Amino acid sequence: MKFSEVEPEAWDELRPYLDTCLIPITGLTGKEQPYEVTGALERLRDIMDWVEIPFQGRVVTYPSFQYGGVENALHINEICHNVKRSGFMFAIVISECVELRAEQVPEADLIVTPGRFPGDDNQAANLAVRDEIQRMWQNGRKR
């Protein structure tokens, strides 16, 4: 579910079920040509599908960090902390191209990137991400 789909009057009722916040990182630099921006957004969308589609009743996707990457780690970590203070139990950072380390964003409960979930095909990575998210939820702690 996208943040913009949550109606104010429904939030209190949905809150117990929507306990995970997805924070996308696009990683743009401003040097990209328009068609390259389109490609970056499409690749990020494909990675986000690994989480949004199978877990649509439990995950709220927040707006993405469009510009910058690793150099924004402190700010990304702060956002993870803040969304958890606002009521989310888990924060997942997701990117197609920005490879953050757990120690850079310790408030993130999971970091999803193709580099962290490699596979011979997209489906293997997709299944590995699903397994990791389910494990995170079952354990109620970081992975």
C-alpha positions in Angstrom: 0.0 0.0 0.0 1.3 3.5 -0.9 1.3 6.1 1.8 -1.1 8.2 -0.2 -3.7 5.4 -0.1 -4.1 5.5 3.6 -7.2 7.5 4.6 -6.9 9.4 7.9 -10.1 7.9 9.2 -9.0 4.4 8.4 -5.5 4.6 9.8 -6.3 3.6 13.5 -8.1 0.5 12.2 -5.3 -0.4 9.7 -2.3 0.4 12.0 -2.1 -3.0 13.7 -1.9 -4.7 10.3 0.4 -2.2 8.5 3.4 -2.5 10.7 6.2 -2.3 8.2 7.4 0.8 6.4 9.2 0.4 3.0 11.7 3.3 2.3 12.9 3.3 -1.3 16.2 4.8 -2.4 16.4 5.7 -6.1 20.0 6.9 -6.0 19.9 9.5 -8.8 22.8 11.9 -9.2 21.3 14.5 -11.5 23.8 13.4 -14.2 21.3 11.0 -15.8 19.6 11.6 -19.1 15.8 11.5 -18.9 15.6 7.9 -20.4 18.2 6.8 -17.7 16.0 8.2 -15.0 13.1 6.3 -16.4 15.2 3.1 -16.4 16.4 3.7 -12.8 12.8 4.1 -11.6 11.6 1.0 -13.5 14.4 -1.1 -12.0 13.6 0.2 -8.5 9.9 -0.6 -9.1 10.9 -4.1 -10.0 12.8 -4.6 -6.8 10.0 -3.0 -4.8 7.7 -5.6 -6.3 9.6 -8.2 -4.3 8.1 -6.7 -1.2 5.0 -4.8 -2.2 3.2 -7.5 -4.1 3.5 -10.5 -1.7 3.0 -8.4 1.4 0.6 -5.7 0.3 -1.6 -6.1 3.4 1.2 -5.4 5.8 3.6 -2.9 4.2 3.2 0.8 3.6 5.6 2.3 1.0 6.8 5.8 1.8 8.1 8.4 -0.7 11.5 7.5 -2.0 14.8 9.3 -1.6 15.4 10.3 -5.2 18.8 11.9 -5.2 21.9 10.6 -3.5 22.9 7.3 -2.0 25.4 6.2 0.5 26.2 9.8 1.5 22.6 10.0 2.7 23.0 7.1 5.1 22.7 9.2 8.2 19.5 10.8 7.0 18.0 7.5 5.8 18.8 6.0 9.2 17.0 9.0 10.9 13.9 8.4 8.7 13.9 4.7 9.7 14.1 5.7 13.4 11.3 8.3 12.9 8.9 6.0 11.2 9.3 3.5 14.0 8.7 6.2 16.5 5.5 7.1 14.7 4.2 3.5 15.1 5.7 1.2 12.5 7.4 -1.8 14.0 9.8 -2.4 11.1 11.6 -0.3 8.5 12.9 -1.8 5.3 15.2 0.2 3.1 15.2 -0.9 -0.6 17.2 0.2 -3.6 18.2 -1.1 -6.9 21.6 0.5 -7.0 22.6 2.0 -3.6 24.4 -0.6 -1.5 24.1 0.4 2.1 25.6 -1.6 4.9 23.7 -2.5 8.1 26.1 -0.5 10.2 25.3 2.6 8.1 21.6 2.4 8.8 21.3 0.5 12.1 17.6 1.6 12.5 16.7 -0.3 9.3 15.5 -3.8 10.1 16.3 -5.0 6.6 18.1 -3.6 3.6 17.0 -5.0 0.2 19.2 -4.6 -2.8 20.2 -7.0 -5.7 23.7 -7.0 -4.2 22.5 -8.3 -0.9 20.1 -10.8 -2.5 22.0 -12.1 -5.5 20.7 -14.9 -7.6 21.0 -16.5 -11.0 17.5 -15.1 -11.8 15.2 -12.5 -10.4 12.9 -15.1 -9.0 15.6 -16.6 -6.7 16.3 -13.2 -5.2 12.6 -12.5 -4.9 12.0 -15.7 -2.9 15.1 -15.0 -0.7 13.7 -11.5 0.1 10.3 -13.0 1.0 11.9 -15.5 3.3 14.0 -12.9 5.0 11.0 -10.6 5.6 9.0 -13.5 7.0 11.9 -14.4 9.3 12.2 -10.8 10.4 8.5 -10.7 11.3 8.6 -14.0 13.1 11.6 -13.1 15.2 10.4 -9.5 15.7 13.9 -8.3 15.4 16.6 -7.1 12.9 18.2 -9.2 10.3 
